[in-house]
Amino acid sequence: MKKFIMFFISLLFIFTACGEKTPVTVNADYLADEYIPDTSGMERMEIISLTEDYDLFIRDNSQYSAFVVFSSDTKVKDFEFYTIAIPTGDKIEYHCEKPVLHYDDISADKSIVIQMKMPETVPWYGISYKDENGDTVRYAIHMSGYDGSVILEKFE
């Protein structure tokens, strides 16, 4: 009887997992040094297809800019990169301004690299995309004060 109950519970887990949607997430990290192109002579706000794996968008190519890779294991629809504003007041609220970059979709096969200055304390940029339910998900882009890594902070 004990084996039958364990078998039944195992089947229940298998059938439950098969019906679930894969959550849509976007990852952010710095581009590896060996892949960083020289963009000193290129125009800002330009999109360049450097490889089959990613497109490069130059937001800021000044001396202290960073190359941030946005990727996903699943297909992400309506990916946008935009500036955000924080109005003065009692609490911190992010407000999306006009998108600077829009992609119909990104996937595991094609990532987006954005060259930009990373903010030290208050985020300047954000991303958004549609999740598996068609709802818009928004993140502010931060730099960790601890180790300098890229942090995506979800906001409404």
Sequence and secondary structure as in RCSB ss.txt:
>XXXX:A:sequence
MKKFIMFFISLLFIFTACGEKTPVTVNADYLADEYIPDTSGMERMEIISLTEDYDLFIRDNSQYSAFVVFSSDTK
VKDFEFYTIAIPTGDKIEYHCEKPVLHYDDISADKSIVIQMKMPETVPWYGISYKDENGDTVRYAIHMSGYDGSV
ILEKFE
>XXXX:A:secstr
 HHHHHHHHHHHHHHHHHTS      EEEE  GGG    TTS TTEEEE SSSEEEEES  STT EEEEEE SS 
EEEEEEEEEE  SSSS   EEEEEEEEEEEE SS EEEEEE   SSS  EEEEEE TTS EEEEEEEE TTT  E
EEEEE 
